Amino acid sequence: MWKIGKVVVGVSLGFLVKHVSASIVVSGTTSRLPMALSTILNDLEAEGATSVTTAAVVTSASVDRSSLLCKLFGISGEGDHDDEVQDDGSTTAFGKTASHAEEGGVGLAVATCSSSLSCQDAASTAVACGGTVVLVVNSVDLDRGEGLFSSLAPAMERLLALGSSSDASLLVVVEGASSSSDLQAAKAKLERAASAMLASAIVQAPEANNGKNAMVLKDVFGKGVEYVSDSQPIDDMLSRLGGTRAFTDAAASVSSSVSSDNTDLALLLTAAPPSLSLSNSPKELAAARSLGPVARSALRSAMTAVLSVTGGYDTESSAEPKLITNFGSLCDAAVKRALDEFDTAVGSVGKKKNTAGSSLATTKVAKKLRADLVEAVYAELADVYEAQLKQLSLACFESFQRGLSGLKVSPNLGADMQGVLADSMKEFKSKLPSLKAASANHWPSADATKSELRQQMQDYNTERLTMARASGQFRPAPRKGFGIGFHWLLPKPFGNDYRLEPWDVHTKENLVYVPPDKVTDVDATSGDWRNSIVPSPSGNELIYMQ
């Protein structure tokens, strides 16, 4: 590989490619991050490794994760444990030997942060890996400037809050880059997007970073930021960039990141938004240290209460979730229960610490945690709401099928089937409001599900009607013919009569053809009234001249 500044280019010519040390996968795990790294560290140490390099892998939104890990880390699939590394998102961490035994027995522990990983877990995983992060980016995301920081931004914010920037490093892997110019272009786009993110969206703690705000990626990853293509495995690059650590130090990093009490305290005190303006008073410190676990416990309690009713969301269970017609009320009740549990716990914590419960409840930390608890519960329940929408759609479709089965085959079968479809859509719309919680303002819209259901039923109608017609059971009613008549009434079909001269084609001034009473009336001032009726000219003389 060639290194140009901070850009590394993989050259495909055989005599220029650096020999990559043989490596084997030791183990893989599907446990939750960041604690999953503990298992990998124990397995690597048992295999005889004396030191370890740890890294967290995150991706931008458009990166195709199929075969990504195998490609980045040179996993051929021929090793005894290669099948424990899966690119379907199930593998959360794996370990492998990164170099020859004679080079010191270095192990490599990799945590893979999937798109479903929560922001907090992604940030904790980056800290557990000592701040060494691998970012795989796609050119589509770089061009749009979007989808780059879904997992990286929480990690950057956590590293800044803990003042760990000087020990952090970032390796950017650019998909499809084949030359130094490609890498330079990717670097410019990513740096520009990162600067905008640091300036606007990431909460910073200047007091934890020598009184300065981070402006560029280098300010967050003090050890270095390097860019490479995805044409070669990155094992050796990671070992050089991130460095190696003793197993005791790596295990201590994992343990401290898992201990979320201290993490929550650091975030609340150093990375709070300006509107919170936390002080370091003993009361605020006690609230931050004590109420974080209380809020998480209340969140878990609310989710357990809802999922115990809906069911079917356990990944180890094959049972289908149940449709709860009053799901919205259930969610509102769960939120209320979580708040009651939080308020009760605030009082009990105050008594244990010889502090008035109401005093703890009035702290800025407690108010923020209470407000965040409501948002967190509704955010977690959004996925369950989408599943309930699917169950309602399924129930209405089954009702639609039952309605069709009761129809008799007749010439009006098509219209009858459309009537059943309309009734099923009315049923869906009538039950939809009871599924949404009153205070869930950010839950997804049901319009897409409604459109899919209508299209599904319409397609089903078309298919069944076509089958009935093909089998001869259904014959549509013949169309009835209708006639159209055209009548043209000429006031003067035979030209002027004997009462008028041939050239007298003017109408009389006192003729009224369409009076208000819809009866033709003639106002004759003198003589016979019939002399006041002037027929119109016929043929080519049909011209009224007034």
C-alpha positions as CSV (number, residue, x, y, z in Angstrom):
1,M,0.0,0.0,0.0
2,W,1.1,3.6,-0.7
3,K,0.5,6.3,1.9
4,I,-0.1,9.8,0.5
5,G,-0.4,12.2,3.4
6,K,-3.2,10.6,5.4
7,V,-4.6,8.7,2.4
8,V,-3.6,5.1,1.8
9,V,-4.0,3.6,-1.6
10,G,-4.1,-0.2,-2.2
11,V,-2.2,-1.1,-5.4
12,S,-3.3,-4.2,-7.2
13,L,0.1,-5.0,-8.8
14,G,1.4,-8.2,-7.2
15,F,5.0,-6.9,-6.6
16,L,3.7,-3.8,-4.8
17,V,1.1,-5.3,-2.5
18,K,2.4,-5.8,1.0
19,H,2.2,-9.3,2.3
20,V,-0.7,-9.7,4.7
21,S,0.0,-12.0,7.6
22,A,-1.9,-15.2,7.8
23,S,-4.8,-14.9,10.2
24,I,-7.6,-17.1,11.5
25,V,-10.9,-16.5,13.2
26,V,-10.9,-17.5,16.8
27,S,-14.5,-17.0,17.7
28,G,-17.6,-15.0,17.0
29,T,-20.6,-14.0,19.1
30,T,-24.2,-12.7,18.7
31,S,-24.4,-11.2,22.3
32,R,-25.3,-7.6,22.9
33,L,-22.6,-4.9,22.5
34,P,-20.4,-3.8,24.1
35,M,-20.4,-6.7,26.6
36,A,-19.9,-9.1,23.7
37,L,-16.3,-8.0,23.5
38,S,-15.5,-9.6,26.8
39,T,-16.2,-13.0,25.4
40,I,-13.9,-12.3,22.4
41,L,-11.1,-11.0,24.6
42,N,-11.3,-14.1,26.8
43,D,-11.1,-16.4,23.7
44,L,-8.2,-14.5,22.2
45,E,-6.2,-14.7,25.4
46,A,-7.0,-18.4,25.7
47,E,-5.5,-18.9,22.2
48,G,-2.2,-17.5,23.4
49,A,-2.4,-13.9,22.2
50,T,-0.4,-11.5,24.5
51,S,-1.9,-8.2,23.3
52,V,-4.9,-7.1,21.4
53,T,-6.2,-4.4,19.0
54,T,-9.8,-3.5,19.4
55,A,-12.0,-1.7,16.8
56,A,-15.6,-0.8,16.2
57,V,-16.9,-1.1,12.6
58,V,-19.7,1.3,11.6
59,T,-21.1,2.0,8.1
60,S,-22.9,4.7,6.2
61,A,-26.6,4.1,5.2
62,S,-26.0,2.8,1.7
63,V,-23.3,0.3,2.4
64,D,-24.1,-3.2,1.4
65,R,-23.2,-5.4,4.4
66,S,-23.3,-8.7,2.5
67,S,-19.8,-10.1,2.6
68,L,-18.5,-6.8,4.1
69,L,-16.7,-8.3,7.1
70,C,-15.2,-11.1,5.2
71,K,-13.8,-8.7,2.6
72,L,-12.5,-6.2,5.1
73,F,-10.8,-8.7,7.3
74,G,-9.8,-11.4,4.8
75,I,-12.1,-14.1,6.0
76,S,-12.1,-16.8,3.4
77,G,-14.6,-19.2,5.0
78,E,-12.2,-22.1,5.1
79,G,-11.2,-21.8,8.7
80,D,-12.7,-23.8,11.6
81,H,-14.5,-20.8,13.0
82,D,-15.1,-18.7,9.9
83,D,-18.8,-19.6,9.9
84,E,-19.2,-17.7,13.2
85,V,-18.7,-14.4,11.3
86,Q,-21.9,-13.6,9.4
87,D,-22.7,-10.5,7.4
88,D,-26.4,-10.7,8.0
89,G,-26.2,-8.5,11.1
90,S,-26.4,-11.3,13.6
91,T,-22.6,-11.3,14.5
92,T,-22.0,-8.5,16.9
93,A,-18.3,-9.2,17.6
94,F,-15.6,-11.6,16.5
95,G,-11.9,-12.2,17.2
96,K,-9.0,-13.3,15.1
97,T,-5.2,-13.5,15.2
98,A,-3.9,-10.4,13.4
99,S,-0.2,-11.4,13.0
100,H,2.3,-14.3,13.3
101,A,3.1,-15.7,16.6
102,E,6.7,-14.6,16.3
103,E,5.5,-11.0,16.0
104,G,4.2,-11.1,19.5
105,G,0.9,-13.0,19.3
106,V,-1.4,-10.0,18.6
107,G,-5.1,-10.6,18.6
108,L,-7.8,-8.5,16.8
109,A,-11.2,-8.0,18.5
110,V,-13.8,-6.4,16.2
111,A,-17.2,-5.1,17.2
112,T,-19.7,-4.7,14.3
113,C,-22.2,-2.0,14.9
114,S,-25.3,-2.8,12.8
115,S,-27.9,-0.2,11.7
116,S,-30.3,-1.5,14.4
117,L,-27.9,-0.8,17.2
118,S,-29.1,2.0,19.5
119,C,-27.1,5.3,19.7
120,Q,-26.1,4.7,23.3
121,D,-24.8,1.2,22.6
122,A,-22.9,2.4,19.5
123,A,-21.3,5.1,21.6
124,S,-20.4,2.7,24.4
125,T,-19.0,0.2,21.9
126,A,-16.6,2.9,20.5
127,V,-15.4,3.7,24.0
128,A,-15.0,0.0,24.8
129,C,-12.8,-0.3,21.7
130,G,-10.5,2.4,23.0
131,G,-11.7,5.0,20.5
132,T,-10.6,3.0,17.4
133,V,-13.3,3.2,14.8
134,V,-13.6,1.9,11.3
135,L,-16.0,3.8,9.1
136,V,-17.1,2.2,5.8
137,V,-18.6,4.8,3.5
138,N,-20.4,4.6,0.2
139,S,-20.1,7.1,-2.6
140,V,-23.8,7.7,-2.7
141,D,-23.8,8.8,0.9
142,L,-20.8,11.0,0.3
143,D,-22.4,12.7,-2.6
144,R,-25.6,13.4,-0.7
145,G,-23.8,14.3,2.6
146,E,-26.4,12.2,4.4
147,G,-26.5,8.8,6.2
148,L,-22.9,9.1,7.2
149,F,-23.1,9.6,10.9
150,S,-26.0,7.5,12.2
151,S,-23.6,5.4,14.4
152,L,-20.5,7.6,14.1
153,A,-22.0,10.8,15.6
154,P,-23.0,9.2,18.9
155,A,-19.5,7.7,19.2
156,M,-17.9,11.1,18.4
157,E,-20.1,12.8,21.0
158,R,-19.2,10.3,23.7
159,L,-15.5,10.5,23.0
160,L,-15.7,14.3,23.2
161,A,-17.7,14.2,26.4
162,L,-15.2,11.8,28.1
163,G,-12.2,13.8,26.9
164,S,-10.8,10.7,25.1
165,S,-10.1,12.4,21.8
166,S,-6.4,12.2,22.0
167,D,-6.5,8.3,22.2
168,A,-9.0,7.9,19.4
169,S,-8.4,7.0,15.8
170,L,-10.5,6.7,12.7
171,L,-9.9,4.5,9.6
172,V,-12.2,5.4,6.7
173,V,-12.8,2.7,4.2
174,V,-14.1,4.1,0.9
175,E,-16.0,1.5,-1.2
176,G,-15.0,1.3,-4.8
177,A,-12.0,3.7,-4.5
178,S,-9.3,2.7,-7.0
179,S,-6.9,5.7,-7.0
180,S,-5.5,8.4,-4.8
181,S,-7.8,10.9,-6.4
182,D,-10.9,8.9,-5.4
183,L,-9.7,8.9,-1.8
184,Q,-8.9,12.6,-1.8
185,A,-12.4,13.4,-3.2
186,A,-14.0,11.1,-0.5
187,K,-11.9,12.8,2.2
188,A,-13.0,16.3,1.1
189,K,-16.7,15.3,1.1
190,L,-16.5,13.5,4.5
191,E,-14.5,16.3,6.2
192,R,-17.0,18.8,4.9
193,A,-20.0,16.8,6.2
194,A,-18.2,16.2,9.5
195,S,-17.5,19.9,10.1
196,A,-21.1,20.7,9.5
197,M,-22.2,17.9,11.9
198,L,-19.7,19.1,14.6
199,A,-20.9,22.7,14.3
200,S,-24.6,22.0,14.5
201,A,-25.7,18.6,15.7
202,I,-23.1,17.1,18.1
203,V,-23.2,18.3,21.7
204,Q,-19.7,19.2,22.8
205,A,-17.9,19.6,26.1
206,P,-15.1,22.2,25.7
207,E,-14.1,21.9,29.3
208,A,-13.2,18.2,28.6
209,N,-11.1,19.1,25.5
210,N,-8.8,21.9,26.7
211,G,-11.5,24.5,26.4
212,K,-11.9,24.1,22.6
213,N,-14.7,22.9,20.4
214,A,-13.9,20.2,17.9
215,M,-14.2,21.6,14.3
216,V,-12.8,18.7,12.2
217,L,-12.5,15.0,12.4
218,K,-8.8,15.3,13.5
219,D,-10.0,17.2,16.6
220,V,-12.1,14.1,17.6
221,F,-9.7,11.4,16.6
222,G,-6.4,12.7,17.9
223,K,-4.3,9.6,17.0
224,G,-5.1,10.1,13.3
225,V,-7.6,9.8,10.5
226,E,-6.7,7.7,7.5
227,Y,-8.5,6.8,4.3
228,V,-8.1,3.5,2.5
229,S,-9.9,1.6,-0.3
230,D,-11.7,-1.6,0.2
231,S,-9.5,-3.6,-2.1
232,Q,-7.3,-5.0,0.6
233,P,-7.9,-6.4,4.1
234,I,-7.4,-3.8,6.9
235,D,-6.0,-6.0,9.7
236,D,-2.4,-4.7,9.6
237,M,-3.6,-1.1,9.1
238,L,-5.8,-1.3,12.2
239,S,-3.0,-2.7,14.3
240,R,-0.7,0.2,13.2
241,L,-3.3,2.9,13.5
242,G,-5.1,1.9,16.7
243,G,-2.1,0.3,18.4
244,T,-2.2,-2.7,20.7
245,R,-3.2,-3.0,24.3
246,A,-2.8,-5.4,27.1
247,F,-5.8,-7.7,27.7
248,T,-6.3,-6.2,31.2
249,D,-6.6,-2.7,29.7
250,A,-9.0,-3.8,27.0
251,A,-11.2,-5.6,29.5
252,A,-11.2,-2.6,31.8
253,S,-12.4,-0.4,28.9
254,V,-15.3,-2.8,28.2
255,S,-16.2,-3.0,31.8
256,S,-16.2,0.8,32.3
257,S,-18.3,1.3,29.1
258,V,-20.8,-1.3,30.3
259,S,-21.1,0.5,33.6
260,S,-23.6,2.9,32.3
261,D,-24.1,4.7,35.6
262,N,-20.8,6.5,35.3
263,T,-21.3,7.1,31.6
264,D,-24.7,8.7,32.2
265,L,-23.2,10.9,34.8
266,A,-20.4,12.0,32.6
267,L,-22.8,12.8,29.7
268,L,-25.2,14.7,31.9
269,L,-22.5,16.8,33.5
270,T,-20.2,17.4,30.5
271,A,-22.4,17.0,27.4
272,A,-25.7,18.5,28.5
273,P,-27.3,21.0,26.0
274,P,-26.9,24.7,26.8
275,S,-30.6,24.9,27.8
276,L,-30.0,22.5,30.7
277,S,-27.0,24.4,32.2
278,L,-26.2,21.8,34.8
279,S,-24.2,22.9,37.8
280,N,-21.8,20.8,39.8
281,S,-23.9,21.1,42.9
282,P,-24.2,18.1,45.2
283,K,-27.9,17.9,44.5
284,E,-27.4,17.7,40.7
285,L,-24.6,15.2,41.1
286,A,-26.7,13.0,43.3
287,A,-29.6,13.2,40.9
288,A,-27.4,12.4,37.8
289,R,-25.8,9.4,39.6
290,S,-29.0,7.9,41.0
291,L,-31.8,8.6,38.6
292,G,-30.2,7.3,35.4
293,P,-30.7,3.7,36.4
294,V,-34.2,4.5,37.6
295,A,-35.2,5.9,34.2
296,R,-33.8,2.9,32.4
297,S,-35.6,0.5,34.8
298,A,-38.9,2.4,34.2
299,L,-38.4,2.1,30.4
300,R,-37.8,-1.6,30.6
301,S,-40.8,-2.0,32.8
302,A,-43.1,-0.2,30.3
303,M,-41.8,-2.2,27.4
304,T,-42.2,-5.4,29.2
305,A,-45.8,-4.5,30.1
306,V,-46.7,-3.8,26.5
307,L,-44.9,-6.7,25.0
308,S,-46.4,-9.2,27.5
309,V,-49.8,-8.2,26.0
310,T,-49.0,-8.0,22.3
311,G,-46.6,-11.0,22.4
312,G,-44.7,-12.4,19.4
313,Y,-41.8,-9.9,19.5
314,D,-39.3,-12.3,21.2
315,T,-36.7,-13.2,18.6
316,E,-36.6,-16.7,20.0
317,S,-40.3,-17.2,19.7
318,S,-42.1,-18.2,16.5
319,A,-45.5,-17.1,17.7
320,E,-47.2,-14.3,15.7
321,P,-47.9,-11.0,17.6
322,K,-51.5,-10.4,18.5
323,L,-53.7,-7.6,17.3
324,I,-54.7,-5.3,20.3
325,T,-57.6,-3.2,19.1
326,N,-56.9,-0.6,22.0
327,F,-53.2,-0.6,21.5
328,G,-53.0,3.2,21.7
329,S,-54.7,3.2,25.2
330,L,-52.3,0.4,26.2
331,C,-49.3,2.5,25.3
332,D,-50.6,5.6,27.1
333,A,-51.2,3.5,30.2
334,A,-47.7,2.1,29.9
335,V,-46.2,5.6,29.7
336,K,-48.2,6.7,32.7
337,R,-47.0,3.6,34.6
338,A,-43.4,4.3,33.7
339,L,-43.7,7.9,35.0
340,D,-45.4,6.8,38.2
341,E,-42.6,4.3,38.7
342,F,-40.0,7.0,38.1
343,D,-41.7,9.4,40.5
344,T,-42.0,6.8,43.2
345,A,-38.3,5.8,42.7
346,V,-37.3,9.4,43.0
347,G,-38.9,9.6,46.4
348,S,-37.3,6.4,47.6
349,V,-33.9,7.4,46.4
350,G,-34.3,10.7,48.3
351,K,-35.1,8.8,51.5
352,K,-32.1,6.5,51.1
353,K,-29.8,9.5,50.6
354,N,-31.4,11.5,53.4
355,T,-32.6,13.9,50.7
356,A,-36.2,15.0,50.3
357,G,-37.7,13.2,47.3
358,S,-39.4,16.4,46.2
359,S,-36.0,18.1,46.3
360,L,-34.5,15.5,43.9
361,A,-37.6,15.8,41.7
362,T,-37.1,19.5,41.2
363,T,-33.5,19.2,39.9
364,K,-32.8,19.9,36.3
365,V,-31.4,16.4,35.8
366,A,-34.6,14.8,37.1
367,K,-36.8,16.9,34.9
368,K,-34.8,16.1,31.8
369,L,-34.7,12.4,32.6
370,R,-38.5,12.4,33.1
371,A,-39.1,14.2,29.8
372,D,-36.7,11.9,28.0
373,L,-38.3,8.9,29.5
374,V,-41.6,9.7,27.8
375,E,-39.9,10.2,24.4
376,A,-37.9,7.0,24.8
377,V,-41.0,4.9,25.6
378,Y,-42.9,6.2,22.6
379,A,-39.9,5.8,20.4
380,E,-39.4,2.2,21.4
381,L,-43.1,1.5,20.9
382,A,-43.1,2.9,17.4
383,D,-41.8,-0.4,16.0
384,V,-44.5,-2.3,17.9
385,Y,-47.1,0.1,16.5
386,E,-45.9,-0.7,12.9
387,A,-46.3,-4.4,13.7
388,Q,-49.9,-3.7,15.0
389,L,-50.7,-1.9,11.7
390,K,-49.6,-5.0,9.8
391,Q,-51.8,-7.2,12.1
392,L,-54.8,-4.9,11.5
393,S,-54.2,-5.1,7.8
394,L,-54.0,-8.9,8.0
395,A,-57.2,-9.1,10.0
396,C,-59.1,-6.8,7.6
397,F,-57.9,-8.9,4.6
398,E,-59.1,-12.1,6.2
399,S,-62.4,-10.4,6.9
400,F,-62.5,-9.4,3.2
401,Q,-61.9,-13.0,2.1
402,R,-64.7,-14.2,4.4
403,G,-67.0,-11.6,2.9
404,L,-66.1,-12.8,-0.7
405,S,-66.8,-16.5,0.3
406,G,-70.4,-15.5,1.1
407,L,-71.2,-14.0,-2.3
408,K,-73.2,-15.9,-4.9
409,V,-72.0,-16.1,-8.5
410,S,-74.3,-13.8,-10.5
411,P,-73.9,-11.4,-13.4
412,N,-73.3,-8.7,-10.8
413,L,-70.4,-10.5,-9.1
414,G,-67.8,-7.8,-9.9
415,A,-69.9,-5.0,-8.3
416,D,-70.6,-7.2,-5.3
417,M,-66.9,-7.9,-4.8
418,Q,-66.1,-4.2,-4.9
419,G,-68.7,-3.7,-2.3
420,V,-67.0,-6.2,0.0
421,L,-63.7,-4.3,-0.6
422,A,-65.2,-1.0,0.4
423,D,-66.7,-2.5,3.6
424,S,-63.3,-3.9,4.5
425,M,-61.6,-0.5,4.0
426,K,-64.2,1.1,6.2
427,E,-63.4,-1.5,8.9
428,F,-59.7,-0.7,8.7
429,K,-60.3,3.1,8.9
430,S,-62.7,2.7,11.8
431,K,-60.2,0.6,13.9
432,L,-57.1,2.6,13.0
433,P,-57.5,5.5,15.5
434,S,-57.6,3.2,18.5
435,L,-54.2,1.8,17.6
436,K,-52.4,5.1,17.9
437,A,-51.5,6.6,21.3
438,A,-52.8,10.1,22.0
439,S,-49.4,11.6,22.7
440,A,-47.3,9.7,20.1
441,N,-46.6,12.6,17.7
442,H,-43.7,10.9,15.9
443,W,-45.1,7.5,15.1
444,P,-45.1,6.6,11.4
445,S,-48.2,7.3,9.2
446,A,-50.6,4.5,8.3
447,D,-51.2,5.8,4.8
448,A,-48.7,3.4,3.3
449,T,-50.3,0.4,5.0
450,K,-53.8,1.6,4.0
451,S,-52.7,1.9,0.3
452,E,-51.0,-1.6,0.4
453,L,-54.2,-3.1,1.8
454,R,-56.4,-1.6,-0.8
455,Q,-54.1,-2.7,-3.6
456,Q,-53.8,-6.2,-2.2
457,M,-57.6,-6.6,-2.0
458,Q,-58.0,-5.1,-5.5
459,D,-55.5,-7.5,-6.9
460,Y,-57.2,-10.4,-5.2
461,N,-60.6,-9.3,-6.6
462,T,-59.1,-9.1,-10.1
463,E,-57.5,-12.6,-9.8
464,R,-60.6,-14.3,-8.4
465,L,-62.9,-12.7,-11.0
466,T,-60.6,-13.7,-13.8
467,M,-60.5,-17.3,-12.5
468,A,-64.3,-17.4,-12.2
469,R,-64.7,-16.2,-15.8
470,A,-62.1,-18.6,-17.1
471,S,-63.8,-21.5,-15.5
472,G,-67.2,-20.5,-16.9
473,Q,-68.9,-19.9,-13.5
474,F,-69.1,-16.2,-14.1
475,R,-70.6,-14.5,-17.1
476,P,-71.1,-10.8,-16.9
477,A,-74.5,-9.3,-17.6
478,P,-75.0,-8.3,-21.2
479,R,-74.9,-4.6,-21.9
480,K,-78.2,-3.0,-22.7
481,G,-78.5,-1.0,-25.8
482,F,-79.9,2.5,-25.9
483,G,-81.1,4.8,-28.7
484,I,-80.4,8.4,-29.4
485,G,-82.9,10.5,-31.4
486,F,-82.2,13.9,-33.0
487,H,-85.1,16.2,-33.9
488,W,-84.8,19.4,-35.7
489,L,-87.9,21.5,-35.8
490,L,-88.0,24.3,-38.5
491,P,-90.4,27.1,-37.9
492,K,-90.6,27.7,-41.7
493,P,-90.1,24.4,-43.5
494,F,-91.8,25.5,-46.7
495,G,-90.6,29.1,-47.0
496,N,-92.8,32.2,-46.7
497,D,-96.6,31.7,-46.7
498,Y,-99.2,33.8,-48.4
499,R,-99.3,36.4,-45.7
500,L,-95.7,37.7,-46.3
501,E,-93.8,38.8,-49.2
502,P,-90.8,36.6,-50.2
503,W,-88.4,39.2,-49.2
504,D,-90.0,40.0,-45.8
505,V,-87.7,37.9,-43.5
506,H,-87.5,40.2,-40.5
507,T,-89.0,39.3,-37.2
508,K,-91.6,41.5,-35.6
509,E,-90.5,43.6,-32.6
510,N,-93.4,42.4,-30.4
511,L,-92.8,38.7,-30.7
512,V,-91.8,36.8,-27.5
513,Y,-90.7,33.2,-28.2
514,V,-89.6,32.1,-24.7
515,P,-91.5,34.1,-22.0
516,P,-90.9,33.6,-18.3
517,D,-93.9,31.3,-18.0
518,K,-92.5,29.0,-20.7
519,V,-95.5,29.5,-22.9
520,T,-95.1,31.1,-26.3
521,D,-97.1,34.3,-26.3
522,V,-97.8,36.7,-29.1
523,D,-98.7,40.3,-28.5
524,A,-100.7,41.5,-31.5
525,T,-101.5,45.2,-31.4
526,S,-104.1,45.1,-34.2
527,G,-105.7,42.7,-36.5
528,D,-105.5,38.9,-36.5
529,W,-102.9,37.6,-34.1
530,R,-101.9,35.0,-36.6
531,N,-100.5,37.7,-38.8
532,S,-98.0,38.5,-36.1
533,I,-96.3,35.1,-36.4
534,V,-93.3,35.3,-38.7
535,P,-91.9,32.0,-39.8
536,S,-88.1,31.8,-40.2
537,P,-86.6,31.5,-43.7
538,S,-85.8,28.0,-44.9
539,G,-82.8,26.5,-46.6
540,N,-80.1,28.9,-47.5
541,E,-82.2,31.8,-46.2
542,L,-81.9,30.8,-42.5
543,I,-80.5,34.1,-41.5
544,Y,-82.2,36.3,-38.8
545,M,-81.9,39.9,-39.5
546,Q,-83.0,42.2,-36.7
